Amino acid sequence: MSVRIDITGLRPERVAFVPSPLAELGMALHVLAEPGHHPGSQGWVTGVTARLHPHLADRMCEADFLWRTTFSDLFMPFAGVPGRDTLPGGTLAEELDLLDKLTDDQFVDAGVEFVCTPGYDSRKRDVLSDPETRRIALELAAARGPRQVRFAQRLLADPPAVRAWLRQFLEDCDEAFFAETWSRLRHTLAGDARHKTELLRHKGLAEALGAVSPSIAHDEAAARITVDKLVESRTATEDGGLLLVPTSLGRPHLTVLHRFGWQPVLQYPVGAAEPAAPPSVEQLALRMTALSHPVRMRLCRNLARSAYTTGELAQMLGMTAPEISRHLAVLKKADLLTTRRRGRYVLHQLDVAVVARLGSDFLEGVLR
């Protein structure tokens, strides 16, 4: 599974690495709502929540589904501005002005994204004017809970009032905690953007994307970028550009804005380097499937303790050597075994380090 970005005709000068204060504020709200996703930010979360005014904390709960369970595109309004060539603003105020440039249709469509109405990446939806789309959105919101349905009803009934509420809320968050956080993070983000821009200029798009994340692949011949994620979707740069927005708070999330008609955006984490390239979603599924079979679980019990030949394992488990070989082949294909030769014998052993990482690899894969 993956998100594919068709970059046919994309010119190098239309690729931009740019920090976004509004996108980082959206990520900050997510971290505050889901601190378990971000163990490295526990100190920051504790510091912010300790001094947060109770009234603002209550307001954060009003529409936290916009940043808790999904990353609303409302935090990247620059991608939706007509022309598909607008860059993030240098300040939060500038980006809130860009939010005001979205049409009511765009604002409402992005605002009800949490209900996952169909057509996000394939066609224009008319939530405000199409009764059937409106009905589906409200039905799905009702299934999510009373807060979601109240928000969706307000959004559909009076978009300007929700715009004003959201802007005031974000400005209050900026005053309460984000301005201080942004002043600390923006230099790191700007430095990373400059570094990636230099890579793009001197070594090309593939090199720059490889530095962003090993989960991103560039197929120059097919004019396509593939982002390894647990979702199947597609978008295209068409006559617009491609934006890459660094985030200091976002690890392990690698988010892709792929809304139909909007400029594609990749928001990628910077900071602590990953010790090794994370396994692909396909490889992760292969490993979990390999370990789920009861015979292979018994094999792993033995192989975790010592190295054994196929014949030894067959004798221990009371099975034939060909049967053991088939199960070993599955484990080996999933890169869960190490092998070494001792004379004419081949010894197999469980790669304990890989198995030990499986839990964190799984979590990284589903959060990516």
C-alpha positions as CSV (number, residue, x, y, z in Angstrom):
1,M,0.0,0.0,0.0
2,S,1.2,3.5,-0.7
3,V,0.4,7.1,-1.7
4,R,1.5,7.8,-5.3
5,I,2.2,11.3,-6.5
6,D,2.3,11.7,-10.3
7,I,4.9,14.4,-11.0
8,T,4.8,14.3,-14.8
9,G,6.1,17.7,-16.1
10,L,7.1,18.9,-12.7
11,R,10.0,21.4,-13.0
12,P,12.7,21.4,-10.4
13,E,12.0,25.0,-9.4
14,R,8.4,24.0,-8.5
15,V,9.7,21.7,-5.7
16,A,10.1,23.7,-2.5
17,F,11.2,22.8,1.1
18,V,9.5,25.3,3.3
19,P,8.6,25.4,7.1
20,S,5.0,26.2,8.0
21,P,4.1,27.7,11.3
22,L,0.4,26.7,10.9
23,A,1.3,23.1,10.0
24,E,3.6,22.9,13.0
25,L,0.8,24.3,15.2
26,G,-1.5,21.6,13.9
27,M,1.2,19.0,14.8
28,A,1.6,20.6,18.2
29,L,-2.1,20.2,18.9
30,H,-1.9,16.6,17.8
31,V,1.0,15.9,20.2
32,L,-1.0,17.5,23.0
33,A,-4.0,15.3,22.2
34,E,-2.1,12.1,21.6
35,P,1.2,12.3,23.6
36,G,1.5,8.5,23.4
37,H,2.4,8.8,19.8
38,H,5.3,11.0,20.6
39,P,7.3,9.8,23.6
40,G,10.2,12.1,22.7
41,S,8.0,15.1,23.3
42,Q,6.8,14.2,26.8
43,G,8.7,17.0,28.5
44,W,7.2,19.6,26.1
45,V,3.7,18.2,26.6
46,T,4.1,18.3,30.4
47,G,5.4,21.9,30.3
48,V,2.6,23.1,28.1
49,T,-0.3,21.4,29.8
50,A,0.9,22.5,33.3
51,R,0.4,26.2,32.4
52,L,-2.5,25.9,30.0
53,H,-5.6,27.9,31.0
54,P,-8.5,25.5,31.7
55,H,-10.8,27.5,29.4
56,L,-8.4,27.0,26.5
57,A,-7.9,23.3,27.4
58,D,-11.7,22.9,27.2
59,R,-11.8,24.6,23.8
60,M,-9.2,22.2,22.5
61,C,-11.7,19.4,23.1
62,E,-14.3,21.1,21.0
63,A,-12.8,20.0,17.6
64,D,-9.8,17.9,18.6
65,F,-10.9,15.3,15.9
66,L,-9.4,17.8,13.4
67,W,-5.9,17.0,14.8
68,R,-6.3,14.0,17.0
69,T,-7.5,11.3,14.7
70,T,-6.6,13.0,11.4
71,F,-4.3,15.8,10.2
72,S,-6.8,18.3,8.8
73,D,-5.8,20.0,5.6
74,L,-7.0,23.2,7.2
75,F,-3.6,23.5,8.7
76,M,-2.1,23.7,5.2
77,P,-4.3,26.2,3.5
78,F,-1.5,27.3,1.1
79,A,-2.0,24.0,-0.8
80,G,-5.6,24.9,-1.6
81,V,-5.1,28.5,-2.8
82,P,-6.0,28.7,-6.5
83,G,-3.0,28.5,-8.8
84,R,-1.4,25.6,-6.9
85,D,1.8,27.6,-6.4
86,T,1.4,29.3,-3.1
87,L,4.1,28.8,-0.4
88,P,3.5,28.7,3.3
89,G,3.7,32.0,5.1
90,G,6.6,33.2,7.1
91,T,4.4,33.9,10.2
92,L,1.3,32.3,11.7
93,A,-0.7,35.5,10.9
94,E,0.2,35.2,7.2
95,E,-0.9,31.6,7.1
96,L,-4.2,32.4,8.9
97,D,-4.7,35.0,6.1
98,L,-4.2,32.2,3.6
99,L,-6.8,30.2,5.4
100,D,-9.2,33.0,4.8
101,K,-8.5,32.7,1.1
102,L,-10.0,29.3,0.8
103,T,-13.6,29.3,-0.5
104,D,-16.4,28.2,1.7
105,D,-16.6,25.0,-0.3
106,Q,-12.9,24.3,0.3
107,F,-13.1,25.2,4.0
108,V,-16.1,23.0,4.7
109,D,-14.8,20.1,2.6
110,A,-11.5,20.1,4.6
111,G,-13.4,20.7,7.8
112,V,-15.5,17.5,7.5
113,E,-12.5,15.5,6.5
114,F,-12.6,13.7,9.8
115,V,-15.7,11.8,8.6
116,C,-13.8,10.4,5.6
117,T,-16.6,11.1,3.0
118,P,-15.7,9.5,-0.4
119,G,-13.8,11.3,-3.1
120,Y,-11.0,12.9,-1.1
121,D,-8.4,12.2,-3.7
122,S,-10.4,11.6,-6.9
123,R,-13.0,14.3,-7.5
124,K,-14.4,17.6,-6.3
125,R,-17.1,17.2,-3.7
126,D,-19.9,19.7,-3.0
127,V,-20.7,19.2,0.6
128,L,-22.5,22.6,0.9
129,S,-24.6,22.3,-2.2
130,D,-25.1,18.5,-2.8
131,P,-27.8,17.2,-0.5
132,E,-26.7,13.6,-0.7
133,T,-23.0,14.4,0.1
134,R,-24.3,16.6,2.9
135,R,-26.5,13.8,4.3
136,I,-23.6,11.3,4.2
137,A,-21.3,13.7,6.0
138,L,-23.8,14.3,8.8
139,E,-24.6,10.6,9.0
140,L,-20.9,9.7,9.4
141,A,-20.3,12.5,11.9
142,A,-23.2,11.2,14.0
143,A,-21.6,7.8,14.1
144,R,-18.4,9.4,15.4
145,G,-20.2,11.0,18.4
146,P,-22.1,14.1,19.5
147,R,-19.2,16.6,19.4
148,Q,-18.5,15.6,15.8
149,V,-22.1,15.9,14.7
150,R,-22.5,19.3,16.4
151,F,-19.3,20.6,14.7
152,A,-20.4,19.3,11.3
153,Q,-23.9,20.9,11.7
154,R,-22.3,24.3,12.7
155,L,-19.9,24.0,9.8
156,L,-22.5,23.3,7.2
157,A,-24.9,25.9,8.6
158,D,-22.6,28.8,9.0
159,P,-19.0,28.4,7.6
160,P,-18.0,32.1,8.3
161,A,-18.8,31.6,12.0
162,V,-16.6,28.4,12.2
163,R,-13.8,30.2,10.3
164,A,-13.9,33.0,12.9
165,W,-14.0,30.5,15.8
166,L,-11.0,28.5,14.4
167,R,-8.9,31.6,13.7
168,Q,-9.5,32.9,17.2
169,F,-8.7,29.5,18.7
170,L,-5.4,29.2,16.8
171,E,-4.5,32.8,17.8
172,D,-5.2,32.0,21.4
173,C,-3.0,28.8,21.2
174,D,-0.2,30.9,19.7
175,E,-0.4,33.4,22.6
176,A,-0.6,30.6,25.2
177,F,2.2,28.3,24.1
178,F,2.9,28.1,20.4
179,A,4.7,31.4,19.8
180,E,7.4,30.4,22.3
181,T,7.6,26.9,20.8
182,W,7.9,28.2,17.3
183,S,10.6,30.7,18.2
184,R,12.6,27.7,19.4
185,L,11.8,25.3,16.5
186,R,11.8,27.6,13.4
187,H,15.6,27.9,13.1
188,T,16.0,24.1,13.1
189,L,13.2,23.7,10.5
190,A,14.6,26.5,8.3
191,G,18.1,25.0,8.5
192,D,16.7,21.6,7.4
193,A,14.8,23.2,4.6
194,R,17.9,24.9,3.3
195,H,19.9,21.7,3.5
196,K,17.3,19.7,1.5
197,T,17.1,22.6,-1.0
198,E,20.8,22.4,-1.6
199,L,20.6,18.6,-2.0
200,L,17.8,19.2,-4.6
201,R,19.8,21.8,-6.4
202,H,23.1,19.9,-6.6
203,K,22.1,16.2,-6.5
204,G,18.6,16.0,-7.8
205,L,15.1,15.1,-6.5
206,A,15.8,11.5,-5.8
207,E,18.7,12.4,-3.4
208,A,16.7,15.1,-1.7
209,L,13.7,12.7,-1.2
210,G,16.0,10.0,0.1
211,A,17.2,12.4,2.7
212,V,13.6,13.2,3.8
213,S,12.7,9.6,4.5
214,P,13.7,6.1,3.4
215,S,9.9,5.5,3.1
216,I,9.8,7.7,0.0
217,A,10.8,6.4,-3.4
218,H,11.3,8.4,-6.6
219,D,10.8,6.6,-10.0
220,E,12.2,9.0,-12.5
221,A,11.2,6.9,-15.5
222,A,7.6,6.7,-14.4
223,A,7.6,10.3,-13.1
224,R,6.2,9.1,-9.8
225,I,6.9,9.5,-6.1
226,T,5.7,6.7,-3.9
227,V,5.3,7.1,-0.1
228,D,5.1,3.8,1.7
229,K,2.0,4.1,4.0
230,L,-0.9,2.0,5.2
231,V,-3.2,3.7,2.8
232,E,-3.8,3.3,-0.9
233,S,-4.2,6.7,-2.7
234,R,-3.0,8.9,-5.4
235,T,-2.5,12.6,-6.4
236,A,-0.7,14.6,-9.0
237,T,1.2,17.9,-9.2
238,E,-0.3,18.6,-12.6
239,D,0.3,22.3,-13.4
240,G,1.3,23.1,-9.7
241,G,4.2,22.3,-7.5
242,L,5.3,19.9,-4.8
243,L,5.8,21.2,-1.2
244,L,7.8,19.5,1.5
245,V,7.2,20.8,5.0
246,P,9.6,19.8,7.9
247,T,8.2,19.3,11.4
248,S,10.1,19.0,14.6
249,L,7.2,17.7,16.6
250,G,5.9,15.2,14.1
251,R,8.0,12.0,14.4
252,P,7.0,9.3,13.5
253,H,4.3,10.7,11.3
254,L,5.1,11.2,7.6
255,T,1.9,12.9,6.3
256,V,0.8,13.4,2.7
257,L,-1.8,15.9,1.7
258,H,-3.3,14.4,-1.4
259,R,-6.7,16.2,-1.6
260,F,-8.1,16.4,-5.1
261,G,-7.4,19.8,-6.7
262,W,-4.9,20.8,-4.0
263,Q,-1.1,21.1,-4.3
264,P,0.5,17.9,-3.0
265,V,2.4,18.3,0.3
266,L,4.7,16.0,2.3
267,Q,5.1,16.9,5.9
268,Y,8.2,15.0,7.2
269,P,9.9,14.8,10.6
270,V,13.3,16.2,11.3
271,G,15.4,15.8,14.4
272,A,16.7,12.5,15.8
273,A,18.0,10.3,13.0
274,E,16.5,6.9,12.5
275,P,19.0,4.2,13.3
276,A,18.1,2.2,10.2
277,A,15.6,2.4,7.3
278,P,12.2,1.3,8.6
279,P,10.8,-1.8,7.0
280,S,8.2,-1.3,4.3
281,V,4.6,-1.9,5.0
282,E,4.8,-5.0,2.8
283,Q,7.8,-6.3,4.7
284,L,6.2,-5.6,8.1
285,A,3.1,-7.6,7.0
286,L,5.3,-10.4,5.8
287,R,7.1,-10.7,9.2
288,M,3.9,-10.6,11.2
289,T,2.4,-13.3,9.0
290,A,5.5,-15.4,9.2
291,L,5.4,-15.3,13.0
292,S,1.7,-16.1,13.3
293,H,1.9,-19.8,12.4
294,P,2.0,-22.1,15.4
295,V,4.7,-24.3,13.9
296,R,6.9,-21.3,13.1
297,M,6.4,-20.0,16.6
298,R,7.7,-23.3,17.9
299,L,10.7,-23.1,15.5
300,C,11.4,-19.6,16.8
301,R,11.4,-20.8,20.4
302,N,14.3,-23.1,19.5
303,L,16.1,-20.8,17.1
304,A,16.0,-17.9,19.6
305,R,18.2,-20.0,21.9
306,S,20.7,-21.5,19.5
307,A,21.5,-22.2,15.8
308,Y,20.2,-25.5,14.4
309,T,20.3,-27.4,11.2
310,T,17.1,-28.4,9.4
311,G,17.6,-32.0,10.4
312,E,18.0,-31.1,14.1
313,L,14.8,-29.0,14.0
314,A,12.9,-31.8,12.3
315,Q,13.9,-34.2,15.0
316,M,13.0,-31.8,17.8
317,L,9.6,-31.0,16.4
318,G,8.8,-34.5,15.1
319,M,8.4,-33.3,11.5
320,T,10.0,-34.2,8.2
321,A,13.0,-32.1,6.9
322,P,11.0,-30.9,3.8
323,E,8.2,-29.6,6.1
324,I,10.8,-27.8,8.3
325,S,12.5,-26.4,5.2
326,R,9.2,-24.8,4.0
327,H,8.6,-23.1,7.3
328,L,12.3,-21.9,7.4
329,A,11.9,-20.5,3.9
330,V,8.9,-18.3,5.1
331,L,10.9,-17.0,8.0
332,K,13.9,-16.4,5.8
333,K,11.9,-14.5,3.2
334,A,10.7,-12.2,6.0
335,D,14.4,-11.6,7.0
336,L,13.8,-13.1,10.4
337,L,16.6,-15.6,10.3
338,T,20.4,-15.5,10.0
339,T,22.2,-18.5,8.5
340,R,25.8,-19.7,8.5
341,R,27.6,-22.7,7.2
342,R,29.5,-25.2,9.3
343,G,31.2,-27.6,7.0
344,R,28.5,-29.3,5.0
345,Y,25.8,-28.1,7.3
346,V,23.7,-24.9,7.2
347,L,22.7,-23.6,10.6
348,H,19.7,-21.3,11.1
349,Q,19.1,-18.9,14.0
350,L,16.4,-16.3,14.8
351,D,17.5,-12.7,14.3
352,V,16.5,-11.6,17.8
353,A,17.2,-7.9,17.2
354,V,14.8,-7.8,14.2
355,V,12.1,-9.6,16.2
356,A,12.6,-7.3,19.2
357,R,12.1,-4.2,16.9
358,L,8.9,-5.6,15.5
359,G,6.6,-3.9,18.0
360,S,8.2,-0.5,17.4
361,D,8.3,-1.1,13.7
362,F,4.6,-1.9,13.7
363,L,3.8,1.2,15.6
364,E,5.9,3.3,13.3
365,G,4.3,1.8,10.3
366,V,0.7,2.4,11.4
367,L,1.5,5.9,12.6
368,R,3.6,6.9,9.5
